[in-house]
Amino acid sequence: MDLRSFGDDHLNVVPRTPDESARIADVTAPTTDFTKPEPFEERPAGAATVRARDNADAFSQPSANIGFEGELKFKVGNGLFRKIWVTAPASTEASDGLGPLYNARGCQNCHIKDGRGHVPEGPDDNAVSLFLRASIPAEVALDLQEVEDYIGAAEEPTYGGQIQDFGTFGQPAEAKLDISYEEIPVELAGGEVVMLRDPTYTLTDLAYGALHPDTMLSPRLTPQMIGLGLLEAISAQDILARADEEDADGDGISGRPNLVWSVEYDKVMLGRFGLKAGTPTIRHQSAAAFSGDIGISTPLFPDAWGECTDAQTACIEARHGDSDMHDGFEVDQTGLDLVTFYARNLAVPARRGADDPQVLHGKRVFYETGCAACHTPKFVTNRLEDRPEQSFQLIWPYSDMLLHDMGEGLADNRPEGRATGREWRTAPLWGIGLTEVVSGHANYLHDGRARSLMEAILWHGGEAQAARDTVAALPKPDRDALVAFLESL
């Protein structure tokens, strides 16, 4: 399998000149000077960076370089993203079509203020922004057999690809999700003790019968939305160049690309989005969320009943909101394009305190403990003819966009594409210090189990075990500096 064949031919890319390639290599090389911020480090999204806000709107701003017409388009897309959908038929024809089974009534309900979702905090708090993916082992589809190590899987035959915990009138919700935690003490150097919470997920009130005996379930907490268009604009070859599947350099890090099927382009592409990089483009990700999370049809996922299976006949036969005014869908191509544009242009806030001595010390700790081996600080995006906001920007996402084995502690034991049950895509870190400001909580990792950045670090295992152990053994001032650096991102 030649990874070079998985490129950016779906984008209007202007090829780099040899001089540009040399300049990019120079500017993205890892720093060795931690006495001052690097040039342009305060602007993690390049010209798209916006002023950092100290309120819940910090993740809801359009790219700074979007222009007047772009901002109008952004605002219309924001309206669709915030829309609360209702059951069909309704007097508000432009807003009906919810469900019949769903996880939320609108995109914003899960992506709180365009930030991270939250885990349930008590018996009266439903899991709107936390749900379970579901699949069973299966043969690899013919179109994917060219992909080395692709892991065959199919949706759970009765409940589909994810568990919907709400239903419209007369449609029983698929199940109820219960979470319990075991507290695990971890002692750090100097005697500090951090309590980790190890979750157990239980489905109750299964409305459509038993799950398939081979069902694999994976909890997913909705991630923040900022900077997605810039991640989409990173050169595929720049991402693939960092892959080291056989750990040829012997550093214990073996990042792997996920290669997945694109329903948008009808071919295998590099996976970029989702917690296991299971989706190739923002438009694909947006349409899949409309279908699976809300039960809304689009040109990419046209079933009016969303994710209902053949076993859920009442759901398939229920009234839906497909309309001639939307070209036979509940969200037509124009609407999907607007939501995609909105998601592509949610801006990354500027760094705070990049020149603070403690932050600079924490940056040194970040590099010297090995965190930067996976959380790649910077890239230069493709030069794009039709996406000026994302074109040729020096960005600082702190992610290599690759899959890594994170150990048994974080394993969900459910594969996705090439990703095994122990592998996750390196999460981008930009904006992570504003999580609590935006979302009103500090829930990190794929299922929100970590309540602080230090808890999130201590859950790292597998390829990150050595870095995690090094952090745990640091003196407390070094650990505090590392957290201060992360909070400045």
N, C-alpha and C positions, 0 to 999 in steps of 0.2 A: 504494500500500500504506500503510494507516494504522497506524503502530506502536502507537497508543493501544489498538488492539483486542487486543493481546497482553498481557493483564493477569494478575491473580491470582484469577480467578473459581473456580479449583480449590481455593482455600484458604478457610478460615473467617475472613475478614478483617473486623475492625471498622473502618469508614471513619474517617479522620482528620477531626477538626474543624478549622476554619480556624485556631483558636488553636494547635492541635498542629502544623499544617503550618508556621506561622510560627516556633514554637519549634524545630522540626527544622531548618529552613533556617538558623536562627541558630547552632545547636550544631554543624552539619556544615560551616559555612563554613570555608575554609582559614585557618589561623592566620597571623598576622604577627609573633607574639611568640615568639622562640626563646630567651628567657632562663630559662624554667622550663617544666616539663611542663604540658600542657593539663589542665583538669579531667577526671578519670576516665580519663586516658590510660594509667595503669598497669593498667587492667582492660579489655583489648582486646575481650573478649567480654561486657562488661557483667556482669550478675549471674551469668552462666554461667561466668565466669573462675575458674580454679583456681590454687592456689599453684604456682609454677614449681618443678620438680624438676630436680636436676642429674644424673639418671640416665636409663636407657633407658625408664623408665615415664612420661616427661614428657608423651607424647602419648596415653596410654592411660587417662586419668582421665575419669569421667563429669562432665557439667555440674554446677557447684557448686549450682545451684538445682533439681536434678532430683527431690529428695524420696526418701523411703524406698522407696515402691513403684516409682518410676522407676528407682532404682538396682538393684532386683531384676530388673526387665525388661532393663536395660542388661547385667547380668551374664549373663543367659540368652542375649541376643543376642551377647555376646562369646564365649560357648561355641560358638555356630554359626560365628562369624567365625574362630575358631581351629581348628575341626574339621579333621581330616585325613581326606579322603574315600578310599574304597577301591573296588576293582573289584567290580562286581556279577557273580554273586550272592555274597553274603558272609553270615557268621553275624551280623554287626552290621548288620541291615537298616536301621537308622536312619542309617548312614554309608556305604552303598554307592551306586554310580551314577557313580563317577569316569569321566570321558572319554566315549567311548573315546579321543579325542584331547584333549589339554589342555596348558596352560602351567604349571599349578601344582596341587597337591593340596589347597590351602586358601587362603583369603583372606589369612591372616596370612603365608603364605610369600612373597607379593609385597609387601604393605604391612608391612614389617618393623617390629614394635612400633608399628603404625599410622602409621609415617612413610614416608619415601621408599624406593623400591627401590634396587638397586645394579646397576651395569654389571659384566659379567664382568671379573675381574681376572687371568685367566690361562687356559691351556688346560683346566684341571681345574675351572673355575668356570663352571657353566652360567648361562644368561641367564634365570633363573626370573622375575625382576621386570622384564625388558626384552623386549619382543616387537615384532613388525612388524604393523601394520594393512595390509590389502591391498584394493584396489578397482580397477575399470576404469571408463572413461567410459561413460555411458548416458543415455538420455532421462530427463527429469524426470518422476517419478511424478505421476499425475493429481491426487492429494490435495495435492501440494506446488506445483502450478503457480501457485497464488495468491501464492506467496512470490517477491518480486522478487529477481533475481540468484541464485536457488537453483541450485546446480551439480549436474547429474545424475551419478550414480555408482551402480555396482552392485558386489556382492561379486565377487572373482575367481572364475570359474566352477568351478575345480577345488579350490581351497584355501580358499575362503570369505573372510570378512571379516578374519581374522587368521591368522597362521602359528602353528600349535601344534607345539612342539618336543619333546613327549612323547606316547607312546601306551601304552595298556594292553597286556597280554600278547597277542601276535598282531596288534597294530595298529601298523604302522610310523609313527613320528613323521613329521610332514609334511616337516620340513627341519631343518637345523642352521644357526644364525646365527653368522657370523664377523664380527668387527669389527677394523679396523685404523685407526691414527691417523697423521695427518701433523702434526708440531709446527710451529706458526706463531709466530714471535716478534713481539711488539708492544711498541714502546718508548713509555713514558709520559714526561711532563714530569719533568725532573730526572735522566733516564737510566735509571730502573728499567725492566727488561724483564720482561714477563709472557709465558709460553708458552701459547698456545692449542692445543688438540688438535682437529683437524678429522677427524671419523670417516667411514669408508667401510664400508658394510654389504653383506655378501655372503651369499646363501643357497646352501648346499651340500647334497648328499644329498637332493635333491627326490624324495620317495618316490612321488609320484602323477603324474609327468610334468612337462612344461615348464609354466611360468607363461604365462598369456595375454600376447601381445606388448605389449599396452597396460597391463600391470599397473603400478599406482602403489603403492609401499611407503612406510610411515612408521614410524620407530622411536618407541616409547612407553615411558617409564620411569614406574612407578607413583608417583603423587604422595602427599603426606601427607594424612591423613584428618581433621585437626582442623577444627572450626568449620563443617562442611558444612551442618548444620541452620540456622545463622545466615545463611549465604549463600543458602540456599533461602528464607529468610524476608525477604530484602531485597525491597522493593516493586519489581515489574517496571517501574512507571512511573518510579521513581527511577533505575533502570538506563537505561531508554530515554531519559530526559531528558538523559543525558550523551552520547548518540550524536550524532555530527557527521559524517555520512557524506561530505558534500561539503566538509568543512573550511571551513564558512561563516565561522568566526572567524579563519581564516588563520594559526592557530598551528602548522600542520603535523601536527596530531593529528586523526585522523578515525575514532574508534572506531565500530564497527558491531556491532549485536546479531546473534547467530546465531539463526535461527528453524528449528526442527526438529520432526519428527513424534514425538508422544508415543504409545507403545503402551499406556500406562496410561490416558490420557484420550481417545484416538482423535481427536486434533486437533493442529494446529500450535501450538507453544508456544515461549516464549523459552528458548533453550539456556543452561544455567548451568554444567554439570559436564563434566569431560573437558578435555583440553588445548586443544581447539578449541571448547569449549562445545557439544559435539554431543549432549548429553543434557539433558532438561529437569528431571528430578527425581531425588532420591536413590534412591527405590524402583526406578525405571527403570534407573539406573546399577548398582545392586546386582544386579538380575536379569540384566542384560546381562553382568556380570562372571561370575556363576554359570554362564551358558551358554557364553560364549566362552572364559573362562579355565580353568574346571574341568570343563565338560561336564555341568552339573547343570541339570535342568529345573525351572521354576517356572511359576506361572500366567501370567506375562507372556511368558515364552519357553518354551513347553511341549515343545519337541522333546527327547526323552530322550537323543538322541545329541549334544546340544549344537550345535556349529557345523558338523558334517560336511555335505558337499555331496552332491548326487545322484551325483557321480562317485566317491564314496567308499562304495560299496555295503557293503563288509564292516563299515565303521564303523556305518552305519545299522542293519544287521542284527544287530549285537552285542548281548549281554545288557545290560540296563539296570536301574536301581534304582527305576523308577516303582512306587509301592506304594499300595494302598488305604488304608494307615494315614496316607498323606500326600495323600489325595484324588486319587490317580492321578499325582502328581508325585514328584520326588525331594526337593524342598523345597516344602512347601505354603504357602498364604497366611499362616498363622500364623508359620511360620519366616521367610518373607520380610519380614513386618512386624517381627519381632524384630531381624533384621539391619539393617533400615532404621532402626529406633529407635536401635540401637547406633551406626550411622554418623552419624546425625543429632545425637547427643549426645556425641561425643568432644570433650572440652573443650579450649579454647585456654588455654595457660599465661599467667600474668601477665607483664608486662614486667619486665625486669631493668635497673636502672641508668638509668631514664628521666630522672633528674635529674642524671646525670653530665655535667660540663661538655663533655667530648669528644663524648658522645652528642648533647647539645643542639646543639653546633656541627655535627655530622654531619646532624642533622635539618634545619638551615638549608641545608646543602649539597644535601640531597635535594630540598628545595623549589626552591632557586634554580637548580639545574641542569635542572629540568623533569621530574624523575622522577615527581612527584605528579600530572602531567597524565594519566597512565594508571593509576598505582598510587594510586587515590583513597583517602585515609587512612580516611575514616569514613562510616558510614551509620547511620540508625536503622531498625530492622526493623519490619515490619508488626505491628500489634496483632492477635494470633491467639487465637481463642477456645479452641482445642483443643491448642495447643502453648505452654504457659506458659513453658517453658524458653527459647524463642526469641522470645517476644512482647515487642515494644516495647523493644528493647535498643539502646543506643548501642554500636556495634561499630567496630573499627579493623582491617579486613582488608587494607588497602592494595591494592585491586583495583577497577577499574570494571566488571568482569565482561563487558567488551566485547572484540571482535576488533580486532587491530591488525596492520598490515603490519610485520613485523620484519626485512625485508630478505632478500637472497639467501643470506646466510651461514647463517641459521637455517631457510631454506625447506625443507620436505619435498616440495614439488611435488605434494601430494595434497590435493584439496579435501574438505571435510566440511560438508554443509549449505550455508550461504552462505560459509563460510570458504574462502578461496583457499589455494593451496599455499604462500603466504608469510604467512598470517595465523595468529595464535595468540590465545587468550584471555589477558588480563592475569593472571598468576599471583598469587594472594594471597601476601602476604609474612609474615603473622603466624606466629610460631613458627620462622621460617627460621633464626634464630640457634642453635636447638637441634637442627638437622639431624644434625650429627655425633654429638652426645650420644645421640640416639635410634637412629640407623641405623648408627653406627659408620663413617661415611664422609661426605665432602662432595661429592656429585654433584648438580649443578644443571642446570636447563633441561630441555626435553622429553625429551632422550635421555641426560642425565647427563654430557655432554661436559665441562662446566665443573667444575673441581676446587676452585674458590674463588669467593667472591662477586664478586671483581674480575674473574675470568675471565668469569663470567656477564654482568656489565655490559658488558665489551668485545665480547661477541658481539652485542649489540644493534645493529640497523641499521634501515633503513626509517624509519618514523615516529620511532623512538628514536635515530636516528643523531646528531642535534644534541646530545641529552643525553649520549650516549656520548662524543662528541668533547669536550664540555665537561669531563666527568669526567677523560678522559685527559690534558687540558691543565692540570688543577689541580695546585697544589703538593702534594707528598706528604703533609704534615700534614692537608690538606683531604680527600684520598682516604682516609687512615687514619680520619679522623673519620666519613666516610660509611659505611665498613665497620663501624665501631663502632656507629653508629646501627642499621644493618641487623641486626647481631648482637644488639641489644637487643630486637628485635621478637619 
